[in-house]
Amino acid sequence: MLKKFLMALIIIAACSAQASAETILFVPHDDRPVSCQQPAEVVSQLGYEVLMPPTELLTQPDDLWLWLKENASSADAAVVASDALLYSGLIPSRSHEIPADVLNARVEKFRALRQDNPNLRLYVFGSLMRTPSFGTPGDREEPAYYGEYGAQIFQYTRLLDKREVSRLNSKEQAYLETAAENIPADILRDYFDRREKNFNATLKLVDLTAEGIIDYFIIGRDDNAPLSQTHRENRRLLAYLKDLNVPKTKAQSHAGIDEYAMLLLTRAVNDLSGTIPFVNVQFNRGKGAKTIPHYSDERLGDSIRDEIIIAGGLFVPKPERADFVLMVNTDPDGKTYELHNAFPPNVLTEREQKYFKRNAKNFAAQVNVAVKKKLPVGVADVISANGSDNFLMEQLRKKNLLFKLQAYGGWNTATNTSGFALGTGILAKKMSRKSIDKLLLRRYLDDWAYQANVRSMIAEELSKRPDGLQIYLNFGDNEAAIVERENELMHAFAKKYLSYRKDFVVSNPWHRMFECRIDFTD
Protein backbone atom coordinates (compact mmCIF):
# COMPACT_ATOMS: atom_id res chain seq x y z
CA MET A 1 0.00 0.00 0.00
CA LEU A 2 2.81 2.37 0.96
CA LYS A 3 4.63 1.57 -2.31
CA LYS A 4 1.52 2.42 -4.35
CA PHE A 5 1.10 5.67 -2.40
CA LEU A 6 4.71 6.70 -3.02
CA MET A 7 4.42 5.87 -6.71
CA ALA A 8 1.31 8.03 -6.94
CA LEU A 9 3.17 10.94 -5.32
CA ILE A 10 6.04 10.53 -7.80
CA ILE A 11 3.63 10.53 -10.75
CA ILE A 12 1.83 13.62 -9.44
CA ALA A 13 5.12 15.42 -8.85
CA ALA A 14 6.34 14.52 -12.34
CA CYS A 15 3.12 15.75 -13.93
CA SER A 16 3.26 18.98 -11.92
CA ALA A 17 6.87 19.57 -12.94
CA GLN A 18 6.01 19.07 -16.61
CA ALA A 19 2.98 21.35 -16.35
CA SER A 20 5.06 24.11 -14.78
CA ALA A 21 7.66 23.76 -17.54
CA GLU A 22 5.36 24.18 -20.49
CA THR A 23 6.41 27.65 -21.63
CA ILE A 24 9.86 28.87 -22.66
CA LEU A 25 10.29 32.42 -23.90
CA PHE A 26 12.66 32.60 -26.84
CA VAL A 27 14.10 35.83 -28.23
CA PRO A 28 16.37 34.98 -31.22
CA HIS A 29 19.08 37.31 -32.49
CA ASP A 30 17.38 37.57 -35.90
CA ASP A 31 14.63 35.94 -37.96
CA ARG A 32 16.70 33.64 -40.15
CA PRO A 33 15.14 30.15 -40.09
CA VAL A 34 18.24 28.62 -38.48
CA SER A 35 18.11 31.27 -35.77
CA CYS A 36 14.45 31.10 -34.77
CA GLN A 37 12.12 28.73 -36.64
CA GLN A 38 14.26 25.61 -36.56
CA PRO A 39 15.47 25.53 -32.90
CA ALA A 40 11.94 26.37 -31.74
CA GLU A 41 10.60 23.49 -33.83
CA VAL A 42 12.96 21.03 -32.13
CA VAL A 43 11.83 21.95 -28.62
CA SER A 44 8.18 22.09 -29.67
CA GLN A 45 8.43 18.39 -30.56
CA LEU A 46 8.75 17.75 -26.80
CA GLY A 47 5.43 19.40 -25.99
CA TYR A 48 6.82 22.67 -24.65
CA GLU A 49 5.27 25.93 -25.77
CA VAL A 50 8.05 28.04 -27.22
CA LEU A 51 6.77 31.61 -27.17
CA MET A 52 8.54 34.02 -29.51
CA PRO A 53 7.93 37.74 -30.10
CA PRO A 54 6.46 38.96 -33.38
CA THR A 55 9.19 39.15 -36.01
CA GLU A 56 8.92 42.91 -36.39
CA LEU A 57 9.89 43.42 -32.73
CA LEU A 58 13.30 41.81 -33.22
CA THR A 59 14.63 45.06 -34.67
CA GLN A 60 12.97 47.26 -32.02
CA PRO A 61 14.84 46.77 -28.71
CA ASP A 62 12.57 48.95 -26.56
CA ASP A 63 9.42 47.20 -27.79
CA LEU A 64 11.19 43.86 -27.44
CA TRP A 65 11.98 44.58 -23.80
CA LEU A 66 8.33 45.49 -23.23
CA TRP A 67 7.22 42.17 -24.78
CA LEU A 68 9.67 40.30 -22.56
CA LYS A 69 8.41 42.09 -19.45
CA GLU A 70 4.78 41.37 -20.32
CA ASN A 71 5.33 37.65 -20.93
CA ALA A 72 8.02 36.71 -18.40
CA SER A 73 5.61 36.12 -15.52
CA SER A 74 3.86 33.33 -17.43
CA ALA A 75 7.05 31.45 -18.35
CA ASP A 76 9.41 29.11 -16.54
CA ALA A 77 12.49 29.89 -18.62
CA ALA A 78 13.70 32.47 -21.09
CA VAL A 79 16.38 32.05 -23.74
CA VAL A 80 17.21 35.51 -25.06
CA ALA A 81 19.71 37.10 -27.42
CA SER A 82 21.40 40.14 -25.92
CA ASP A 83 22.28 41.31 -29.44
CA ALA A 84 18.57 41.71 -30.20
CA LEU A 85 17.81 43.41 -26.88
CA LEU A 86 20.77 45.81 -27.12
CA TYR A 87 21.45 46.45 -30.81
CA SER A 88 18.38 45.28 -32.81
CA GLY A 89 20.02 41.96 -33.78
CA LEU A 90 23.27 40.19 -34.54
CA ILE A 91 24.01 41.95 -37.82
CA PRO A 92 23.01 45.45 -36.60
CA SER A 93 25.42 44.94 -33.69
CA ARG A 94 28.26 45.28 -36.22
CA SER A 95 27.22 48.65 -37.67
CA HIS A 96 24.98 50.40 -35.10
CA GLU A 97 25.40 54.02 -33.93
CA ILE A 98 23.89 53.55 -30.45
CA PRO A 99 25.40 55.70 -27.68
CA ALA A 100 27.10 53.89 -24.79
CA ASP A 101 24.67 55.27 -22.20
CA VAL A 102 21.71 53.81 -24.10
CA LEU A 103 23.44 50.43 -24.26
CA ASN A 104 24.18 50.56 -20.54
CA ALA A 105 20.55 51.36 -19.75
CA ARG A 106 19.40 48.39 -21.81
CA VAL A 107 21.84 46.09 -20.05
CA GLU A 108 20.42 47.19 -16.69
CA LYS A 109 16.96 46.04 -17.78
CA PHE A 110 18.14 42.49 -17.14
CA ARG A 111 18.34 43.43 -13.45
CA ALA A 112 14.74 44.66 -13.46
CA LEU A 113 13.63 41.52 -15.31
CA ARG A 114 15.17 39.38 -12.55
CA GLN A 115 13.66 41.48 -9.75
CA ASP A 116 10.17 41.13 -11.27
CA ASN A 117 10.61 37.40 -11.99
CA PRO A 118 12.86 35.85 -9.31
CA ASN A 119 12.01 32.27 -10.31
CA LEU A 120 12.52 32.68 -14.05
CA ARG A 121 15.45 30.70 -15.43
CA LEU A 122 17.28 33.23 -17.57
CA TYR A 123 19.70 32.13 -20.29
CA VAL A 124 21.41 34.79 -22.40
CA PHE A 125 23.57 34.56 -25.51
CA GLY A 126 25.52 37.36 -27.18
CA SER A 127 28.62 37.89 -29.28
CA LEU A 128 31.95 39.55 -29.63
CA MET A 129 32.09 41.32 -32.96
CA ARG A 130 33.41 39.03 -35.66
CA THR A 131 36.51 39.70 -37.80
CA PRO A 132 35.98 38.35 -41.35
CA SER A 133 39.22 37.82 -43.26
CA PHE A 134 37.90 39.76 -46.24
CA GLY A 135 35.00 41.96 -47.30
CA THR A 136 32.53 41.51 -50.15
CA PRO A 137 31.13 44.64 -51.81
CA GLY A 138 27.36 44.67 -51.34
CA ASP A 139 27.43 42.33 -48.31
CA ARG A 140 24.90 43.65 -45.80
CA GLU A 141 26.46 41.90 -42.79
CA GLU A 142 29.25 44.44 -42.21
CA PRO A 143 29.59 48.23 -42.45
CA ALA A 144 29.70 49.31 -46.09
CA TYR A 145 33.41 50.16 -45.90
CA TYR A 146 34.28 46.56 -45.07
CA GLY A 147 33.64 45.61 -48.67
CA GLU A 148 36.66 47.70 -49.70
CA TYR A 149 38.86 47.64 -46.62
CA GLY A 150 37.88 44.37 -44.93
CA ALA A 151 40.97 42.38 -45.89
CA GLN A 152 43.27 45.21 -44.77
CA ILE A 153 41.42 45.65 -41.48
CA PHE A 154 41.67 41.92 -40.81
CA GLN A 155 45.41 41.86 -41.51
CA TYR A 156 45.96 44.95 -39.39
CA THR A 157 44.16 43.49 -36.36
CA ARG A 158 45.80 40.10 -36.90
CA LEU A 159 49.20 41.71 -36.54
CA LEU A 160 48.10 43.74 -33.52
CA ASP A 161 47.04 40.49 -31.92
CA LYS A 162 50.23 38.67 -32.87
CA ARG A 163 52.40 41.51 -31.54
CA GLU A 164 50.78 41.09 -28.14
CA VAL A 165 51.16 37.30 -27.94
CA SER A 166 54.49 36.71 -29.73
CA ARG A 167 56.79 38.66 -32.07
CA LEU A 168 56.45 40.17 -35.53
CA ASN A 169 59.04 39.56 -38.22
CA SER A 170 60.44 42.51 -40.14
CA LYS A 171 57.95 42.17 -43.00
CA GLU A 172 55.00 42.05 -40.61
CA GLN A 173 56.29 45.02 -38.66
CA ALA A 174 56.63 47.04 -41.84
CA TYR A 175 53.07 46.14 -42.88
CA LEU A 176 51.71 47.12 -39.48
CA GLU A 177 53.44 50.50 -39.64
CA THR A 178 51.97 51.34 -43.03
CA ALA A 179 48.54 49.71 -42.62
CA ALA A 180 47.05 52.53 -40.58
CA GLU A 181 48.06 54.98 -43.33
CA ASN A 182 46.35 52.87 -46.01
CA ILE A 183 43.06 52.60 -44.12
CA PRO A 184 41.26 55.96 -43.66
CA ALA A 185 41.47 57.17 -40.07
CA ASP A 186 37.70 57.73 -39.76
CA ILE A 187 37.06 54.11 -40.77
CA LEU A 188 39.49 52.72 -38.18
CA ARG A 189 38.03 55.02 -35.54
CA ASP A 190 34.47 53.90 -36.35
CA TYR A 191 35.49 50.25 -36.36
CA PHE A 192 37.34 50.25 -33.04
CA ASP A 193 34.95 52.62 -31.22
CA ARG A 194 31.98 50.37 -31.94
CA ARG A 195 33.89 47.26 -30.92
CA GLU A 196 34.85 48.87 -27.61
CA LYS A 197 31.24 49.86 -26.85
CA ASN A 198 30.08 46.34 -27.58
CA PHE A 199 32.88 44.82 -25.54
CA ASN A 200 32.07 46.97 -22.52
CA ALA A 201 28.41 45.97 -22.76
CA THR A 202 29.51 42.33 -22.78
CA LEU A 203 31.56 42.88 -19.62
CA LYS A 204 28.49 44.34 -17.90
CA LEU A 205 26.53 41.22 -18.84
CA VAL A 206 29.33 39.14 -17.30
CA ASP A 207 28.94 41.22 -14.12
CA LEU A 208 25.22 40.41 -14.04
CA THR A 209 26.01 36.72 -14.46
CA ALA A 210 28.50 36.82 -11.59
CA GLU A 211 25.79 38.46 -9.45
CA GLY A 212 23.27 35.73 -10.29
CA ILE A 213 20.98 38.01 -12.30
CA ILE A 214 21.61 35.86 -15.39
CA ASP A 215 21.64 32.10 -14.82
CA TYR A 216 23.85 31.33 -17.81
CA PHE A 217 25.62 33.56 -20.34
CA ILE A 218 27.37 32.43 -23.51
CA ILE A 219 29.48 34.83 -25.59
CA GLY A 220 30.05 33.83 -29.20
CA ARG A 221 33.08 34.41 -31.39
CA ASP A 222 31.67 34.15 -34.89
CA ASP A 223 33.86 34.26 -38.02
CA ASN A 224 37.24 34.78 -36.43
CA ALA A 225 40.72 33.26 -36.63
CA PRO A 226 43.56 32.20 -34.30
CA LEU A 227 44.96 35.72 -34.73
CA SER A 228 42.36 38.46 -35.16
CA GLN A 229 40.65 41.32 -33.37
CA THR A 230 38.01 38.92 -32.06
CA HIS A 231 40.71 36.67 -30.64
CA ARG A 232 42.41 39.72 -29.17
CA GLU A 233 39.24 40.82 -27.38
CA ASN A 234 38.58 37.29 -26.23
CA ARG A 235 41.87 37.23 -24.34
CA ARG A 236 40.68 40.27 -22.39
CA LEU A 237 37.30 38.64 -21.82
CA LEU A 238 38.78 35.39 -20.52
CA ALA A 239 40.97 37.34 -18.09
CA TYR A 240 37.87 39.21 -16.86
CA LEU A 241 35.94 35.96 -16.33
CA LYS A 242 38.90 34.54 -14.43
CA ASP A 243 39.23 37.61 -12.21
CA LEU A 244 35.54 37.35 -11.28
CA ASN A 245 35.91 33.59 -10.73
CA VAL A 246 32.99 32.81 -13.07
CA PRO A 247 33.05 29.07 -13.96
CA LYS A 248 32.12 27.55 -17.32
CA THR A 249 28.95 26.22 -15.72
CA LYS A 250 27.80 29.87 -15.47
CA ALA A 251 29.40 31.63 -18.46
CA GLN A 252 31.57 30.81 -21.44
CA SER A 253 33.26 32.39 -24.40
CA HIS A 254 32.95 30.04 -27.34
CA ALA A 255 33.86 29.95 -31.05
CA GLY A 256 30.41 30.13 -32.60
CA ILE A 257 27.10 32.02 -32.51
CA ASP A 258 24.18 30.66 -34.55
CA GLU A 259 24.03 27.37 -32.61
CA TYR A 260 23.45 29.01 -29.22
CA ALA A 261 19.68 29.23 -29.48
CA MET A 262 19.53 25.46 -29.94
CA LEU A 263 22.05 24.74 -27.19
CA LEU A 264 20.45 27.05 -24.62
CA LEU A 265 16.95 25.81 -25.38
CA THR A 266 18.34 22.33 -24.77
CA ARG A 267 19.85 23.51 -21.50
CA ALA A 268 16.52 25.02 -20.47
CA VAL A 269 14.72 21.73 -21.12
CA ASN A 270 17.36 19.77 -19.22
CA ASP A 271 17.22 22.15 -16.25
CA LEU A 272 13.44 22.21 -16.13
CA SER A 273 13.22 18.42 -16.30
CA GLY A 274 16.13 17.83 -13.92
CA THR A 275 18.09 15.96 -16.60
CA ILE A 276 21.86 15.80 -17.06
CA PRO A 277 22.51 13.95 -20.35
CA PHE A 278 25.73 11.99 -20.92
CA VAL A 279 27.35 12.69 -24.29
CA ASN A 280 30.16 10.89 -26.08
CA VAL A 281 31.99 12.34 -29.10
CA GLN A 282 33.70 10.34 -31.86
CA PHE A 283 35.75 11.82 -34.72
CA ASN A 284 36.71 10.62 -38.16
CA ARG A 285 40.25 9.30 -38.60
CA GLY A 286 43.18 11.72 -38.79
CA LYS A 287 43.40 15.00 -36.90
CA GLY A 288 39.82 14.75 -35.70
CA ALA A 289 39.43 16.66 -32.43
CA LYS A 290 42.62 18.64 -33.12
CA THR A 291 41.12 20.21 -36.24
CA ILE A 292 40.99 24.02 -36.15
CA PRO A 293 38.20 24.70 -38.66
CA HIS A 294 37.66 27.80 -40.75
CA TYR A 295 36.02 30.69 -38.87
CA SER A 296 37.32 29.43 -35.52
CA ASP A 297 40.33 30.09 -33.31
CA GLU A 298 40.35 26.84 -31.33
CA ARG A 299 40.38 23.07 -31.71
CA LEU A 300 37.06 21.54 -32.66
CA GLY A 301 37.28 18.95 -29.90
CA ASP A 302 37.54 21.73 -27.31
CA SER A 303 34.63 23.61 -28.91
CA ILE A 304 32.37 20.55 -28.79
CA ARG A 305 33.31 19.77 -25.18
CA ASP A 306 32.23 23.32 -24.31
CA GLU A 307 29.01 22.94 -26.31
CA ILE A 308 28.14 19.92 -24.17
CA ILE A 309 28.49 22.13 -21.08
CA ILE A 310 26.36 24.86 -22.70
CA ALA A 311 23.62 22.30 -23.34
CA GLY A 312 23.69 21.19 -19.71
CA GLY A 313 25.31 17.82 -20.37
CA LEU A 314 28.40 15.90 -19.33
CA PHE A 315 31.02 14.32 -21.57
CA VAL A 316 31.61 10.60 -21.03
CA PRO A 317 34.55 8.70 -22.59
CA LYS A 318 32.64 5.50 -23.36
CA PRO A 319 29.86 5.59 -25.99
CA GLU A 320 28.07 2.69 -24.28
CA ARG A 321 27.34 4.96 -21.31
CA ALA A 322 26.08 7.87 -23.40
CA ASP A 323 22.56 9.14 -23.89
CA PHE A 324 23.80 10.53 -27.20
CA VAL A 325 26.87 9.83 -29.34
CA LEU A 326 27.95 12.66 -31.66
CA MET A 327 30.05 11.41 -34.58
CA VAL A 328 31.98 14.19 -36.32
CA ASN A 329 32.91 13.97 -40.00
CA THR A 330 36.23 15.82 -40.11
CA ASP A 331 38.88 15.84 -42.80
CA PRO A 332 41.88 13.53 -42.04
CA ASP A 333 44.29 16.43 -42.59
CA GLY A 334 42.26 18.85 -40.46
CA LYS A 335 41.19 21.05 -43.37
CA THR A 336 37.88 22.81 -43.92
CA TYR A 337 36.75 23.02 -47.53
CA GLU A 338 34.68 25.73 -49.18
CA LEU A 339 32.97 23.16 -51.38
CA HIS A 340 29.67 25.03 -51.71
CA ASN A 341 30.51 28.64 -50.83
CA ALA A 342 32.42 29.77 -53.91
CA PHE A 343 30.90 31.84 -56.70
CA PRO A 344 30.91 30.23 -59.17
CA PRO A 345 31.01 26.86 -57.35
CA ASN A 346 34.24 24.90 -57.11
CA VAL A 347 34.70 21.94 -59.44
CA LEU A 348 36.50 18.97 -57.87
CA THR A 349 39.27 17.23 -59.75
CA GLU A 350 39.17 13.47 -60.20
CA ARG A 351 41.86 13.12 -57.55
CA GLU A 352 39.86 15.24 -55.09
CA GLN A 353 36.75 13.19 -55.75
CA LYS A 354 38.61 9.98 -54.96
CA TYR A 355 39.92 11.55 -51.75
CA PHE A 356 36.48 12.58 -50.53
CA LYS A 357 34.88 9.26 -51.55
CA ARG A 358 37.50 7.30 -49.62
CA ASN A 359 37.04 9.48 -46.56
CA ALA A 360 33.24 9.21 -46.75
CA LYS A 361 33.33 5.41 -47.00
CA ASN A 362 35.55 5.21 -43.93
CA PHE A 363 33.35 7.49 -41.83
CA ALA A 364 30.09 5.92 -42.98
CA ALA A 365 31.48 2.54 -41.93
CA GLN A 366 32.14 3.98 -38.45
CA VAL A 367 28.57 5.26 -38.27
CA ASN A 368 27.20 1.92 -39.46
CA VAL A 369 29.05 0.02 -36.73
CA ALA A 370 27.73 2.38 -34.06
CA VAL A 371 24.13 2.13 -35.33
CA LYS A 372 24.32 -1.66 -35.43
CA LYS A 373 25.37 -1.55 -31.78
CA LYS A 374 22.10 0.36 -31.21
CA LEU A 375 23.94 3.43 -29.96
CA PRO A 376 21.99 6.73 -30.13
CA VAL A 377 24.05 8.27 -32.94
CA GLY A 378 24.03 11.71 -34.52
CA VAL A 379 26.32 13.13 -37.21
CA ALA A 380 28.00 16.54 -37.36
CA ASP A 381 29.15 16.92 -40.97
CA VAL A 382 31.87 19.61 -40.87
CA ILE A 383 34.27 18.92 -43.74
CA SER A 384 32.66 21.75 -45.70
CA ALA A 385 32.22 25.18 -44.16
CA ASN A 386 28.61 25.28 -45.29
CA GLY A 387 26.53 22.37 -46.52
CA SER A 388 26.69 18.59 -46.38
CA ASP A 389 29.45 16.38 -47.72
CA ASN A 390 27.72 14.90 -50.78
CA PHE A 391 30.01 11.87 -50.76
CA LEU A 392 29.13 11.07 -47.16
CA MET A 393 25.40 11.56 -47.71
CA GLU A 394 25.45 9.15 -50.62
CA GLN A 395 27.18 6.56 -48.43
CA LEU A 396 24.66 7.03 -45.61
CA ARG A 397 21.82 6.71 -48.09
CA LYS A 398 23.24 3.51 -49.64
CA LYS A 399 23.64 1.97 -46.20
CA ASN A 400 20.08 2.96 -45.26
CA LEU A 401 21.35 5.02 -42.33
CA LEU A 402 19.74 8.41 -43.00
CA PHE A 403 16.71 7.74 -40.81
CA LYS A 404 18.47 5.56 -38.28
CA LEU A 405 20.27 8.57 -36.83
CA GLN A 406 19.06 10.64 -33.88
CA ALA A 407 20.30 13.93 -35.33
CA TYR A 408 22.23 15.41 -38.24
CA GLY A 409 23.86 18.77 -38.94
CA GLY A 410 25.78 20.13 -41.91
CA TRP A 411 24.48 23.63 -42.47
CA ASN A 412 27.16 26.16 -41.58
CA THR A 413 30.47 26.59 -39.77
CA ALA A 414 31.84 23.63 -37.82
CA THR A 415 30.62 24.78 -34.42
CA ASN A 416 27.25 25.93 -35.78
CA THR A 417 26.84 22.44 -37.20
CA SER A 418 28.05 20.50 -34.16
CA GLY A 419 26.02 22.64 -31.76
CA PHE A 420 22.74 22.20 -33.61
CA ALA A 421 23.29 18.45 -34.01
CA LEU A 422 24.30 18.15 -30.38
CA GLY A 423 21.24 19.96 -29.03
CA THR A 424 18.84 18.06 -31.27
CA GLY A 425 20.49 14.72 -30.48
CA ILE A 426 20.34 15.25 -26.73
CA LEU A 427 16.64 16.06 -26.89
CA ALA A 428 15.91 13.19 -29.29
CA LYS A 429 15.88 10.77 -26.34
CA LYS A 430 12.66 12.45 -25.21
CA MET A 431 11.03 12.30 -28.70
CA SER A 432 9.04 9.81 -30.71
CA ARG A 433 10.66 8.27 -33.77
CA LYS A 434 8.18 10.19 -35.92
CA SER A 435 9.35 13.51 -34.44
CA ILE A 436 13.00 12.58 -34.91
CA ASP A 437 12.44 11.68 -38.55
CA LYS A 438 10.61 14.95 -39.16
CA LEU A 439 13.57 16.92 -37.84
CA LEU A 440 16.02 14.81 -39.84
CA LEU A 441 14.03 15.40 -43.01
CA ARG A 442 14.28 19.17 -42.52
CA ARG A 443 18.03 18.92 -42.05
CA TYR A 444 18.49 16.79 -45.15
CA LEU A 445 16.39 19.17 -47.23
CA ASP A 446 18.18 22.26 -45.89
CA ASP A 447 21.77 21.10 -45.38
CA TRP A 448 22.06 18.49 -48.12
CA ALA A 449 19.52 19.36 -50.81
CA TYR A 450 19.68 23.16 -50.60
CA GLN A 451 23.05 24.15 -49.14
CA ALA A 452 25.19 21.49 -50.82
CA ASN A 453 23.40 21.22 -54.15
CA VAL A 454 20.56 23.52 -55.16
CA ARG A 455 22.35 26.66 -53.97
CA SER A 456 25.42 25.69 -56.00
CA MET A 457 23.32 24.85 -59.07
CA ILE A 458 21.69 28.26 -59.06
CA ALA A 459 25.02 29.95 -58.33
CA GLU A 460 26.44 28.24 -61.41
CA GLU A 461 23.54 29.53 -63.51
CA LEU A 462 23.88 33.06 -62.11
CA SER A 463 27.65 33.09 -62.68
CA LYS A 464 26.98 33.28 -66.42
CA ARG A 465 25.40 36.71 -65.92
CA PRO A 466 27.49 39.89 -65.48
CA ASP A 467 25.34 40.87 -62.48
CA GLY A 468 25.17 37.32 -61.12
CA LEU A 469 27.08 37.90 -57.88
CA GLN A 470 24.95 40.93 -56.98
CA ILE A 471 21.79 38.90 -57.56
CA TYR A 472 23.22 36.03 -55.50
CA LEU A 473 23.71 38.44 -52.57
CA ASN A 474 20.45 40.35 -53.05
CA PHE A 475 17.71 39.01 -55.35
CA GLY A 476 15.95 42.28 -56.07
CA ASP A 477 13.53 41.96 -59.00
CA ASN A 478 14.83 38.45 -59.75
CA GLU A 479 13.41 36.87 -56.60
CA ALA A 480 10.27 35.30 -58.07
CA ALA A 481 12.20 33.54 -60.83
CA ILE A 482 14.92 32.31 -58.45
CA VAL A 483 12.43 30.98 -55.89
CA GLU A 484 10.54 29.16 -58.64
CA ARG A 485 13.79 27.56 -59.78
CA GLU A 486 14.72 26.65 -56.20
CA ASN A 487 11.42 24.87 -55.64
CA GLU A 488 11.76 22.99 -58.90
CA LEU A 489 15.25 21.73 -58.05
CA MET A 490 14.46 21.01 -54.41
CA HIS A 491 11.43 18.86 -55.21
CA ALA A 492 13.40 16.93 -57.81
CA PHE A 493 16.19 16.29 -55.29
CA ALA A 494 13.77 15.21 -52.56
CA LYS A 495 12.10 12.68 -54.85
CA LYS A 496 15.36 11.25 -56.15
CA TYR A 497 17.44 11.02 -52.98
CA LEU A 498 14.96 11.08 -50.10
CA SER A 499 11.94 9.41 -51.72
CA TYR A 500 9.93 12.31 -50.35
CA ARG A 501 6.99 13.20 -52.56
CA LYS A 502 4.83 15.28 -50.23
CA ASP A 503 4.61 19.01 -50.71
CA PHE A 504 6.81 21.71 -49.24
CA VAL A 505 7.61 25.29 -50.19
CA VAL A 506 11.06 26.88 -50.28
CA SER A 507 11.52 30.62 -49.78
CA ASN A 508 14.31 33.07 -48.91
CA PRO A 509 13.19 35.47 -46.17
CA TRP A 510 16.46 37.39 -46.39
CA HIS A 511 16.19 37.68 -50.19
CA ARG A 512 19.57 36.07 -50.86
CA MET A 513 20.95 32.62 -51.66
CA PHE A 514 22.82 31.96 -48.42
CA GLU A 515 19.89 30.50 -46.48
CA CYS A 516 16.39 29.26 -47.19
CA ARG A 517 13.17 28.56 -45.33
CA ILE A 518 11.33 25.29 -45.86
CA ASP A 519 7.64 25.02 -44.95
CA PHE A 520 5.83 21.70 -45.15
CA THR A 521 2.33 22.13 -46.54
CA ASP A 522 0.87 18.67 -45.87
Helices and strands as residue ranges (DSSP letters): H 2-20, E 23-27, H 37-44, E 49-51, G 55-59, H 61-72, E 77-81, H 82-87, G 92-94, H 100-116, E 121-128, H 146-165, H 170-182, H 185-211, E 216-221, H 229-243, E 251-254, H 260-273, E 278-283, G 288-290, H 300-310, E 314-315, G 319-321, E 324-329, H 350-372, E 377-381, H 390-398, E 407-409, H 414-428, H 433-443, I 444-454, H 455-462, H 468-473, G 476-478, H 479-497, E 504-507, E 517-520
